């Protein structure tokens, strides 16, 4: 999806990245293998999962000011389904307008 977004022009650039929850650091090396998006580790000083009330596999969409404007859960909405993929893509594009 990042490659697709990079090929288009948006008022605000769209960047995808992952944020791992505290306590799950052991899987960081494995999750990064073969993936192109940046992977960050949540730390005690910035408990972002708690601040954003994240559920496992949530895609949290931020505006240009870092304010949450949408959440789309990938466990509930498999991106292998074309409609779900299009919905998330549309949400990201809308946030970048």
VMD Tcl script that draws the C-alpha trace (Angstrom):
set ca {
  {0.00 0.00 0.00}
  {2.88 2.40 0.75}
  {4.22 1.94 -2.79}
  {0.78 2.74 -4.19}
  {0.50 5.86 -2.02}
  {4.00 6.98 -3.00}
  {3.03 6.95 -6.68}
  {0.27 9.49 -6.12}
  {0.37 13.14 -5.18}
  {-1.31 14.14 -1.90}
  {-1.65 17.50 -0.17}
  {0.06 15.91 2.84}
  {2.52 13.00 2.33}
  {1.22 9.67 3.62}
  {3.68 7.50 5.56}
  {2.88 4.07 6.97}
  {4.76 2.73 9.98}
  {4.26 0.17 12.69}
  {4.45 0.69 16.44}
  {5.05 -2.37 18.59}
  {3.55 -2.49 22.08}
  {5.76 -2.48 25.16}
  {6.49 -6.00 26.35}
  {6.47 -7.48 22.85}
  {9.99 -6.46 21.87}
  {11.13 -10.06 21.31}
  {9.37 -10.18 17.93}
  {10.83 -6.97 16.49}
  {13.57 -8.61 14.42}
  {11.18 -11.14 12.91}
  {8.45 -8.64 12.06}
  {10.90 -6.42 10.19}
  {12.20 -9.16 7.89}
  {11.02 -8.58 4.33}
  {8.93 -5.51 5.13}
  {9.52 -1.99 3.90}
  {7.63 0.12 6.43}
  {9.47 1.54 9.44}
  {8.91 -0.30 12.73}
  {9.02 1.61 16.01}
  {9.06 0.31 19.57}
  {6.73 1.84 22.14}
  {8.63 2.92 25.27}
  {7.61 3.84 28.80}
  {8.17 7.56 28.21}
  {5.69 7.52 25.32}
  {3.02 4.84 25.88}
  {1.34 5.49 22.53}
  {-0.80 2.33 22.59}
  {-2.42 3.55 25.82}
  {-2.67 7.16 24.68}
  {-4.43 6.14 21.47}
  {-6.35 3.23 23.07}
  {-4.92 0.88 20.42}
  {-6.24 -2.63 19.88}
  {-4.01 -5.27 18.29}
  {-3.77 -4.69 14.51}
  {-5.32 -1.23 14.56}
  {-4.30 1.18 11.84}
  {-4.38 4.59 13.51}
  {-4.73 7.42 11.02}
  {-3.34 10.81 12.00}
  {-3.80 14.22 10.43}
  {-0.93 16.60 9.72}
  {-0.97 17.69 13.40}
  {-0.71 14.17 14.79}
  {-4.37 14.07 15.84}
  {-6.16 10.73 15.45}
  {-8.78 11.06 12.70}
  {-9.57 7.38 12.17}
  {-8.90 3.82 13.26}
  {-9.25 0.74 11.06}
  {-8.67 -2.71 12.53}
  {-7.02 -5.27 10.26}
  {-8.28 -8.24 12.27}
  {-11.86 -7.16 11.54}
  {-11.10 -5.94 8.02}
  {-8.77 -8.30 6.16}
  {-6.89 -6.34 3.49}
  {-7.04 -9.42 1.26}
  {-10.64 -8.31 0.62}
  {-10.59 -5.65 -2.11}
  {-13.38 -3.64 -0.46}
  {-11.51 -3.47 2.86}
  {-8.30 -2.47 1.09}
  {-10.15 0.28 -0.81}
  {-11.78 1.52 2.39}
  {-8.48 1.87 4.24}
  {-6.81 3.45 1.22}
  {-9.67 5.95 1.01}
  {-9.41 6.76 4.72}
  {-5.68 7.46 4.35}
  {-6.21 9.64 1.29}
  {-9.05 11.55 2.96}
  {-6.81 12.30 5.95}
  {-4.16 13.70 3.58}
  {-6.49 16.23 1.95}
}
mol new
graphics top color blue
foreach p $ca { graphics top sphere $p radius 0.5 }
foreach p [lrange $ca 0 end-1] q [lrange $ca 1 end] { graphics top cylinder $p $q radius 0.2 }
display resetview
